[in-house]
């Protein structure tokens, strides 16, 4: 949903708001599936996810940069994207073990804004797991990349509730979303985003 959301914003189309998947037009369902796959399909992205899961929480000479150090570096690119008026998809890393099924603990969200107070950063995100909410945030201290560094969020649940190991920017390329006909208007939000 993250890529479809950005596609819709860039196309000036309203966002989806329906919750009944049986009423989604086929063209839109096919586009949604393609965009879900696009967010993780490239070989470089799969490698990136696996590398992030395997990175240590704090750096060592033997194992190299920590996930915390990578995350802090990524924050500056995220802020640049937002300052330039672009939404920024990021891959959240919650998995702690390099076990194949643990990859499903990770997730892609869309950063739409941020606040920075010194080294304290708050990212505002759209998370498809929390439809209709604009209060899902990620908090971290940019000055801390050691073992004590925490990334907190109100956008996770389960065993990793409230925290993340790290995150990274996900490469995005625009794909024109299908135009909906009048019989699909109930799937759309009431307003257009002209931003």
C-alpha positions as CSV (number, residue, x, y, z in Angstrom):
1,X,0.0,0.0,0.0
2,X,2.9,2.4,0.6
3,X,3.9,2.6,-3.1
4,X,0.2,2.9,-4.2
5,X,-0.3,5.7,-1.7
6,X,2.7,7.7,-3.0
7,X,1.6,6.9,-6.6
8,X,-1.9,8.4,-5.8
9,X,-0.4,11.5,-4.2
10,X,1.9,12.1,-7.1
11,X,-0.9,11.6,-9.6
12,X,-3.2,14.0,-7.7
13,X,-5.7,11.2,-7.1
14,X,-7.7,10.7,-3.9
15,X,-6.6,8.0,-1.5
16,X,-8.4,4.7,-1.1
17,X,-10.7,4.4,1.8
18,X,-12.8,1.3,1.2
19,X,-12.2,-1.7,3.5
20,X,-14.1,-4.4,1.5
21,X,-11.5,-6.0,-0.8
22,X,-14.3,-7.7,-2.8
23,X,-15.4,-4.3,-4.1
24,X,-12.0,-3.3,-5.4
25,X,-11.9,-3.1,-9.3
26,X,-9.7,-5.7,-10.9
27,X,-7.3,-3.1,-12.5
28,X,-6.8,-1.5,-9.1
29,X,-6.2,-4.9,-7.4
30,X,-3.7,-5.8,-10.0
31,X,-1.9,-2.5,-9.6
32,X,-1.9,-2.9,-5.8
33,X,-0.3,-6.3,-6.0
34,X,2.3,-5.1,-8.5
35,X,3.2,-2.2,-6.2
36,X,3.4,-4.5,-3.2
37,X,5.9,-6.6,-5.1
38,X,7.8,-3.6,-6.4
39,X,8.5,-2.5,-2.8
40,X,10.6,-5.6,-2.2
41,X,11.2,-7.3,-5.5
42,X,14.5,-6.1,-6.7
43,X,17.4,-8.4,-5.9
44,X,19.2,-5.4,-4.3
45,X,16.2,-4.9,-2.0
46,X,16.1,-8.5,-0.9
47,X,19.8,-8.3,-0.2
48,X,19.2,-5.0,1.7
49,X,16.5,-6.5,3.9
50,X,18.7,-9.6,4.7
51,X,21.7,-7.5,5.4
52,X,19.7,-5.2,7.7
53,X,18.4,-8.1,9.7
54,X,21.9,-9.5,10.0
55,X,23.6,-6.2,11.1
56,X,24.6,-5.9,14.7
57,X,22.8,-3.4,16.9
58,X,26.1,-1.8,17.6
59,X,29.2,-1.7,15.5
60,X,32.4,-3.6,15.9
61,X,35.7,-3.7,14.0
62,X,35.0,-7.2,12.9
63,X,31.3,-6.9,11.9
64,X,31.4,-3.3,10.6
65,X,28.8,-0.6,10.9
66,X,25.8,-1.1,13.1
67,X,22.2,-0.9,12.0
68,X,22.0,2.1,14.4
69,X,24.7,3.9,12.4
70,X,23.1,3.1,9.1
71,X,19.7,4.3,10.4
72,X,21.1,7.6,11.6
73,X,22.7,8.1,8.2
74,X,19.5,7.3,6.4
75,X,17.6,9.9,8.5
76,X,19.4,12.8,6.7
77,X,18.3,11.5,3.3
78,X,14.7,11.1,4.6
79,X,14.7,14.7,5.9
80,X,16.0,15.9,2.5
81,X,13.2,14.1,0.7
82,X,10.6,15.6,2.9
83,X,12.1,19.1,2.6
84,X,12.0,18.7,-1.2
85,X,8.2,17.9,-1.0
86,X,8.6,14.1,-1.6
87,X,7.1,11.3,0.5
88,X,9.8,8.8,1.5
89,X,9.2,5.0,1.8
90,X,11.3,3.4,4.5
91,X,11.8,-0.2,5.4
92,X,11.4,-0.8,9.1
93,X,13.6,-3.5,10.6
94,X,12.1,-5.3,13.6
95,X,13.5,-8.8,13.0
96,X,16.4,-9.7,15.3
97,X,17.3,-13.1,13.9
98,X,18.3,-14.2,10.4
99,X,15.6,-16.8,10.1
100,X,13.6,-16.7,6.8
101,X,10.1,-16.3,8.3
102,X,11.4,-13.4,10.6
103,X,11.5,-11.2,7.5
104,X,7.7,-10.8,7.9
105,X,8.3,-8.9,11.1
106,X,9.6,-6.1,8.9
107,X,7.4,-3.6,7.1
108,X,7.4,-0.6,4.6
109,X,5.9,2.7,5.7
110,X,5.7,6.1,4.1
111,X,7.3,9.1,5.9
112,X,5.3,12.3,5.2
113,X,6.8,14.7,7.7
114,X,9.2,15.2,10.5
115,X,10.1,17.4,13.5
116,X,13.7,17.8,14.7
117,X,14.5,19.3,18.1
118,X,18.3,19.2,18.3
119,X,19.3,15.6,17.9
120,X,15.8,14.3,18.7
121,X,13.9,13.3,15.5
122,X,10.3,12.4,15.1
123,X,9.2,10.9,11.8
124,X,5.5,11.1,10.9
125,X,4.4,8.0,8.9
126,X,1.6,6.6,6.9
127,X,1.3,2.9,7.9
128,X,-1.1,0.7,5.9
129,X,-1.5,-1.4,9.0
130,X,-3.2,1.6,10.7
131,X,-5.6,2.9,8.0
132,X,-7.0,6.4,8.6
133,X,-4.5,7.3,11.3
134,X,-2.1,10.2,10.9
135,X,-0.5,9.9,14.4
136,X,1.9,6.9,13.7
137,X,5.3,8.2,14.6
138,X,8.9,7.0,15.0
139,X,11.3,8.6,17.5
140,X,15.0,8.5,17.8
141,X,18.1,10.4,19.0
142,X,20.4,11.1,16.1
143,X,23.4,11.5,18.4
144,X,23.2,8.0,19.7
145,X,24.3,5.1,17.7
146,X,25.6,2.8,20.4
147,X,24.1,-0.1,22.3
148,X,21.8,2.1,24.4
149,X,20.2,3.8,21.4
150,X,16.4,3.2,21.1
151,X,14.0,3.7,18.2
152,X,10.5,3.9,19.5
153,X,7.2,3.9,17.7
154,X,3.5,3.6,18.3
155,X,3.2,1.7,15.0
156,X,4.2,-1.9,16.0
157,X,2.5,-4.6,17.9
158,X,3.2,-8.2,19.0
159,X,6.6,-9.1,20.5
160,X,8.3,-6.0,19.1
161,X,5.6,-3.6,20.3
162,X,6.9,0.0,20.7
163,X,10.4,-0.5,19.3
164,X,12.4,-1.0,16.1
165,X,16.0,-2.1,15.4
166,X,16.4,0.4,12.6
167,X,15.2,1.4,9.1
168,X,16.4,2.4,5.7
169,X,15.1,4.3,2.6
170,X,13.4,2.1,0.0
171,X,14.0,3.1,-3.6
172,X,10.8,4.3,-5.3
173,X,9.8,4.7,-8.9
174,X,6.5,6.2,-9.9
175,X,3.9,4.0,-11.5
176,X,0.7,5.6,-12.9
177,X,-2.2,4.3,-10.9
178,X,-5.3,3.1,-12.8
179,X,-8.1,5.7,-13.2
180,X,-11.3,4.7,-11.5
181,X,-14.6,5.0,-13.1
182,X,-17.7,6.5,-11.5
183,X,-18.7,3.1,-10.1
184,X,-15.5,3.0,-8.1
185,X,-15.9,6.4,-6.5
186,X,-16.9,4.9,-3.2
187,X,-13.4,3.5,-2.9
188,X,-11.8,6.9,-2.9
189,X,-11.4,9.6,-0.3
190,X,-13.6,12.7,-0.5
191,X,-10.8,15.1,-1.3
192,X,-8.0,15.2,-3.8
193,X,-4.4,15.9,-2.8
194,X,-3.1,18.6,-5.0
195,X,0.3,18.7,-3.3
